[in-house]
Amino acid sequence: MKKILVTGGAGYVGSVLVPKLLQKGHAVTVYDLYFYGDEVLAEVKDHPGLREVKADLRDQERLRRELQGIDTVIHLACVSNDPSFELDPELGKSINYDAFLLLVQACEQARVSQFIYASSSSVYGVKSESQVTEELSLEPLTDYSFFKAECEKVLLEKIRDEFLFTIIRPATVCGYSPRLRLDLTVNILTNHAVNTGKITVFGGDQTRPNLHIADMTDLYVFLLELDPQSIHRKIYNVGYENYTVMEIAQMVRQVIGGEIPIDVVPTDDNRSYRVSSAKIRDELGFVARHSIQEAVKDLKKAFEQGLVPDPLHNPRYFNIKTFQNLELQPIQ
């Protein structure tokens, strides 16, 4: 049993991960501002192993206090997509990079022994290689992915081996979560197929890696069962299979059923890459098991059961809409 602090533990991935950690017997502190509602962890809110801390990652005094006695930090918190970051680049940098520097420093001071960082496969930029491996250069195209890469650099420049860290570069996550995002490729296409009866594809030829949220969260649980020394300073891509956006749209149509039209419109977003997850398979034996079709089925079921009120317009499902309504002030 470990004492784990999850930054962003009430987010899209965190709200699925935290119940799994508790089920494994870990004591979990969720450190989050709960932008998307206080009820996202309702399933486990009375669990004796759970502490919920509603606080800003930039509040260093509070963060240092909450890190006391913590064994492992899983760092998920960030302004988590390009449009949201670009809405207020200064705020995005203060959360995604400046606060990261102080978090790492605070973890070292608190003698946190293990740090797992959720980076992003977007750090690679556009690649022509058939499989994008961890050895390829990082060529981030946006501020969001640039600072993800810069945070990796901060960790890799650490010399002290007492601070054990692992960097994960996930593909785009998909599927249902209590803190649902409907601004991710698979989730967008499914939402529109179910709730408008039409799918709009921007471009379509771009290849994108995706990862079911069940596999994303299972990976973090899996990593905690390994000797931290064995994965120290290691970087791993993690994804399922690589598909074009058009192929994903056709999967969605097949799962939803019916003659759903697919409209193709031009786009200037030509990001296209095929992430290889061979390293994490070969070194650790971890292989994603849940398909994109399963993610679509899970979302369809959630829509049908009324778990996603007003899915086309409610700002809580769209990061940029939520950030447009926030008034986050600098931390003094």
Helices and strands as residue ranges (DSSP letters): E 3-7, H 14-23, E 27-32, G 42-44, E 50-54, H 60-67, E 72-75, H 82-87, H 89-93, I 94-98, H 99-109, E 114-118, G 121-124, H 143-156, E 164-170, E 172-174, H 185-195, E 199-202, E 207-212, H 213-224, G 228-231, E 234-238, E 242-244, H 245-256, E 262-265, H 278-284, H 292-304, G 315-317, H 319-324
